[in-house]
Every structure is written in C-alpha cells, then in structure tokens.
Amino acid sequence: MTPPARVQAAIDILDRIIASARDNGPAADAIVADWIKGHRFAGSKDKRAIRDHVYAAIRAFGMRPARGRGAMLMLLDGDPAMFDGSTYGPAVVEVSEERAAFSLLPEWLSELIPAEEHAALLERAPFDVRVNRLKAVRDAVLGQFEKATPIRGLRDGIRLAEHLSIEQHPACQAGEVEVQDAGSQWIGEACAARAGMTVVDFCAGAGGKALQLAAAMGGEGRLIASDTNRDRLNRLAPRAARAGATNIETRLLDPNRELQALGDVVGLADVVLVDAPCSGSGTWRRNPEGRWRLTPDRLAQVVRLQGYILATASQLVRPGGALVYAVCSLIEAEGAGQASSFLGSHPGWQAEPLTLPVGRPDGAGIRLTPAHDSTDGFFFARLSKAC
C-alpha cells in the first residue's frame, strides 16, 4: 500500500470508530481487528502504519471528531503528499475543509477531572503484573524478566521495563503471574481476604481480582465470583485452572434479581468486593477511546447503577464484615460521592481508615491517580457493617 492509501484506510477505520463510540457499539480494538481481517492483502508494515495513524488520532482528540478525515487532516497538517487525490488515497484538501481540534478532554469532562491529571491520562501506562503466590514467590519470578522491579508496598507486584507479549511468557503460561495494574492490586489488598473467609467478588468480570483474592486466601475458604455478563465470567474458569485457584465458585447474575443467585450468602459474607461498572476514566491511558464514548447522560446512568449495586451487594455482608467499593474513575460522583451517599442512606455502616503507602485521602476512601501514583486512576473505600 502507498502512504496515502494507508491514510485513507485509517480515515475509513476512524469513521467506523467514531460512529461506534457515538452509538455505544464495538470498541476500537475490535473495529481495527475486523478491518485487518477483511484486508489480508495488506502487509505487516501497512497494518502497523494504519494502526499507528488510528491510535494517534484517538489520543490527539479528546472531543470526538465529526469525521475521520477531519482528524487526519489536522494530525497530518493537510500534507499534500498524503492527500494527493490518488486512486486509493484521500482526496486533495480543499481550502475550506473543517479540521478536528486538538484537545485532551471534552470540555464538560475537563471540569470533573482534576487538571493535573489531564495530560497524564495520555501518557504511556506502565506494565504491571501480579505474582500468583499459589504457585510462586516474587523474588523467584523477578529473575525471569529483564529490568523488572518490585512495586513498593505490594507483596506480589512487579513493574516490567517494557511491554511484551506476556501470554507467551513461561511464567504466564505456568500461572505464576497475571497482568494487573498496581492500582488494581491495591484494591485487592484493601479487601484483606484471608484463609477460611467467605468472600464475594460481586462484579467479577473476567476474574482478575477474584484470582488475587483466591491467592490471598491460600485456596482455603469460600470465594464466589459473580457477574451479569456470561461471556466475561466464562473467561475465569481457564484462568483459575491455570492459576491453581480451586476455591472459586462462579455465579451468573440476573440483572435486577442479583440476590436470587446469591441467596445462600445473604448476610454471611466476611468481605464483599464491588468493583463497580464506571466511566473508566481512570484507564484512559490504556483506552483513550473512552473519552469519545462518555456523555453526561451515560455518566448519570452509570452513577445510578453504582448506587443500586452498592445497596444490593451490601445485603450480602455479615454483621462486622466489610464491603470494599472501587471504581476505575477520577470523577468524584462515582467515587467519594458514591461512598458518601451510601453511608448517608445506610445507618450502621462506617468507613474504615485505610493506611496505605500510596494514594491520597478522598472522602471515605483513597484516590489513586496516574500523575500522583503512576497507576491507573481508582477510588476505593472499605465500608464496615456494625455488629
């Protein structure tokens, strides 16, 4: 493919991504993969160049562009060598053509996220893994990776010097490590799960934190991983088998009837983790396309859902037990605001102080951020139920 043809391919893909973000359709990764699958004639260098164009545009424009062409015009400054009107390339640039405007965040969001975090949300995210203590110890695993360093304060955390295809690494295939951001690992630490406990990971997804909880419990006790998404929950079984986490039960939940599937643990759980659905704003270093998807209406919907999930999951906690609420968000309404609302409407609950060597106090909990902690952005709080 010629360089202009690569640019036109990127424009076509961006148009699909823009429409999908607007309509809450497939993610950018899936759209790029689908294009590549349908264009097998493209060489590896072509695919890499097209992907680079696409993701450069996604990172450059916090406000969703109207068109892929407008984004690429701005990104390439209308380079006539790229917009040459050739058979497979973009049409020649017209003087009056509108270009997308560079921005870090949509204007309405810039007011909700601390200013010092705006630029950090576009930096390259670190590559962290968690050593699975059911199968290995950190010191032994460190030597398997070049220039890897322990993450301060985390017993099992390792930060790798470079991104790599971890799935092919012997330590990963042996179940000795799992990819997990340090911030996510700190949430697992806040759960303080121990052997013999009854623990529920209420919004388990594909089970990353459930695997961490299983390791902390040493495989002893009862650990239930539940979710309303069957496809995501089904990914946990092979991961658990590889990790040697034999004490995980999975429960598929029916939305708005979640407790029907968890009736046997209502009022009995020592710890319930609620890693709630959220805006994902804390992970935009990894998923910058998320800035294009979030709208005020979608944010309001997810905040309402978080409140419902918190109230529902709290019914599983035994007297004297704890609920750990977490979101990968930098927006106060999803974090400290949500925890405050729960405590205000649920007498007999209180926030437990968390003394960790990371983060900053934020209302009832702790906030971790890319700029301050070099982790994904998270809020989490440990809320205890009176005896």
Long-range contacts (C-beta under 8 A, 24 or more apart in sequence): 1-42, 1-43, 1-46, 1-88, 2-86, 2-88, 2-89, 3-49, 3-81, 3-82, 4-81, 4-82, 4-83, 4-84, 4-86, 4-88, 4-89, 4-90, 5-86, 5-88, 5-89, 6-46, 6-49, 6-50, 6-53, 7-53, 7-72, 7-76, 7-82, 7-83, 7-89, 7-90, 8-88, 8-89, 8-90, 9-35, 9-39, 9-42, 9-46, 9-50, 10-50, 10-53, 10-54, 10-57, 10-68, 10-72, 11-68, 11-69, 11-71, 11-72, 11-90, 12-68, 13-50, 13-54, 13-68, 14-54, 14-57, 14-65, 14-67, 14-68, 14-71, 14-72, 15-67, 15-68, 15-69, 17-54, 17-58, 17-68, 17-289, 17-292, 18-64, 18-65, 18-66, 18-67, 18-68, 18-292, 21-64, 21-289, 21-292, 21-293, 22-64, 22-292, 24-293, 24-298, 27-287, 27-289, 28-54, 28-55, 28-58, 28-289, 55-288, 58-288, 58-289, 58-292, 59-122, 59-288, 60-102, 61-100, 61-101, 61-102, 61-103, 62-103, 62-104, 62-105, 62-106, 62-109, 62-291, 63-100, 63-101, 63-103, 63-105, 63-106, 63-107, 63-291, 64-106, 64-291, 64-292, 65-100, 66-98, 66-100, 67-100, 69-97, 70-97, 70-98, 70-99, 70-100, 71-100, 73-97, 73-99, 73-100, 74-99, 74-100, 74-101, 74-102, 105-291, 106-291, 106-294, 108-296, 109-281, 109-291, 109-294, 112-330, 112-331, 112-332, 112-333, 113-281, 113-330, 113-331, 114-330, 114-369, 116-371, 116-372, 117-330, 117-369, 117-370, 117-371, 117-377, 119-371, 120-285, 120-369, 120-370, 120-371, 121-281, 121-284, 121-285, 121-288, 121-370, 121-377, 122-284, 122-285, 122-288, 123-285, 123-370, 124-285, 125-181, 125-285, 125-286, 125-370, 125-376, 126-159, 126-160, 126-181, 126-182, 126-374, 126-375, 127-159, 127-160, 127-162, 127-163, 127-164, 127-166, 127-179, 128-157, 128-158, 128-159, 128-160, 128-179, 128-180, 128-181, 128-182, 128-185, 129-157, 129-158, 129-160, 129-166, 129-177, 129-178, 129-179, 129-180, 130-154, 130-156, 130-157, 130-158, 130-177, 130-178, 130-179, 130-180, 130-185, 130-212, 131-156, 131-157, 131-158, 131-176, 131-177, 132-156, 132-175, 132-176, 132-177, 132-178, 132-211, 132-215, 132-243, 132-244, 133-215, 133-216, 133-218, 134-175, 134-214, 134-215, 134-218, 134-219, 134-243, 134-244, 134-245, 135-174, 135-175, 135-176, 135-243, 135-244, 136-171, 136-174, 136-176, 136-177, 141-171, 141-176, 141-177, 144-169, 144-170, 144-171, 145-169, 145-171, 151-182, 151-185, 152-357, 153-356, 153-357, 153-358, 154-182, 154-185, 154-186, 154-189, 156-185, 156-212, 156-215, 157-182, 157-185, 173-242, 174-242, 175-242, 175-243, 175-244, 178-208, 178-211, 178-212, 178-239, 178-243, 179-208, 180-208, 180-212, 181-375, 181-376, 182-358, 182-373, 182-374, 182-375, 183-282, 183-328, 183-368, 183-373, 183-375, 183-376, 183-377, 183-378, 184-208, 184-209, 184-328, 184-376, 184-378, 185-212, 186-356, 186-358, 186-359, 186-368, 186-375, 186-378, 186-380, 187-273, 187-275, 187-324, 187-326, 187-378, 187-380, 188-212, 188-213, 188-216, 189-356, 190-324, 190-326, 190-354, 190-356, 190-380, 190-382, 191-216, 191-271, 191-273, 191-322, 191-324, 191-382, 192-216, 192-271, 192-322, 193-217, 193-221, 193-223, 193-270, 193-271, 194-221, 195-219, 195-220, 195-221, 196-220, 196-221, 197-221, 197-222, 197-270, 197-271, 198-222, 198-224, 198-265, 198-268, 198-269, 198-270, 198-318, 199-223, 199-224, 199-269, 199-270, 199-271, 199-272, 199-273, 200-224, 200-226, 200-262, 200-265, 200-269, 200-271, 200-272, 200-273, 200-313, 200-316, 201-225, 201-226, 201-273, 201-275, 202-226, 202-258, 202-272, 202-273, 202-274, 202-275, 202-309, 202-313, 202-316, 203-227, 203-273, 203-274, 203-275, 203-276, 203-277, 203-309, 204-233, 204-236, 204-250, 204-275, 205-229, 205-232, 205-233, 205-275, 206-232, 206-233, 206-235, 206-236, 206-239, 207-233, 207-235, 207-236, 207-239, 207-240, 207-248, 209-273, 209-275, 210-236, 210-240, 210-245, 210-248, 211-236, 211-239, 211-240, 211-243, 211-245, 211-248, 213-273, 214-240, 214-243, 214-245, 214-247, 214-248, 215-243, 215-245, 217-247, 219-244, 219-245, 219-246, 219-247, 220-247, 221-247, 222-247, 222-249, 222-265, 223-247, 223-248, 223-249, 224-248, 224-249, 224-250, 224-251, 224-262, 224-265, 225-249, 225-250, 225-251, 226-250, 226-251, 226-252, 226-253, 226-258, 226-261, 226-262, 227-252, 227-253, 228-252, 228-253, 228-254, 228-255, 228-258, 258-312, 258-313, 259-312, 259-315, 259-316, 262-316, 265-316, 266-315, 266-316, 267-315, 267-316, 267-317, 267-318, 267-319, 268-316, 268-318, 269-316, 269-317, 269-318, 269-321, 270-318, 270-321, 270-322, 271-317, 271-321, 271-322, 271-323, 271-324, 272-313, 272-314, 272-316, 272-317, 272-321, 272-322, 272-323, 272-324, 273-323, 273-324, 273-326, 274-309, 274-310, 274-313, 274-323, 274-324, 274-325, 274-326, 275-326, 275-327, 275-328, 276-305, 276-306, 276-309, 276-310, 276-325, 276-326, 276-327, 276-334, 276-338, 277-302, 277-305, 277-306, 277-309, 278-302, 278-306, 278-327, 278-328, 278-329, 278-334, 279-327, 279-329, 279-331, 279-334, 280-328, 280-329, 281-328, 281-329, 281-330, 281-331, 281-377, 282-327, 282-328, 282-329, 282-330, 282-368, 282-369, 282-370, 282-376, 282-377, 282-378, 283-328, 283-376, 283-377, 285-370, 285-376, 286-376, 299-331, 299-333, 299-334, 302-334, 303-333, 303-334, 303-338, 306-334, 306-338, 307-338, 307-341, 307-342, 310-338, 310-342, 311-342, 311-345, 311-346, 314-342, 314-346, 314-349, 314-383, 314-385, 317-385, 318-385, 319-385, 319-386, 319-387, 320-384, 320-385, 320-386, 320-387, 321-384, 321-385, 322-352, 322-382, 322-383, 322-384, 322-385, 323-349, 323-382, 323-383, 323-384, 323-385, 324-380, 324-381, 324-382, 324-383, 325-365, 325-380, 325-381, 325-383, 326-378, 326-379, 326-380, 326-381, 327-378, 327-379, 327-380, 328-376, 328-377, 328-378, 329-377, 329-378, 329-379, 330-367, 330-369, 330-377, 330-379, 332-362, 334-379, 335-362, 335-363, 335-365, 335-367, 335-379, 336-362, 336-363, 336-364, 336-365, 336-367, 336-379, 336-381, 337-363, 339-363, 339-364, 339-365, 339-379, 339-381, 339-383, 340-364, 342-383, 343-383, 348-385, 348-386, 349-383, 349-384, 349-385, 349-386, 350-383, 350-384, 350-386, 351-381, 351-382, 351-383, 351-384, 352-382, 352-383, 352-384, 354-380, 354-381, 354-382
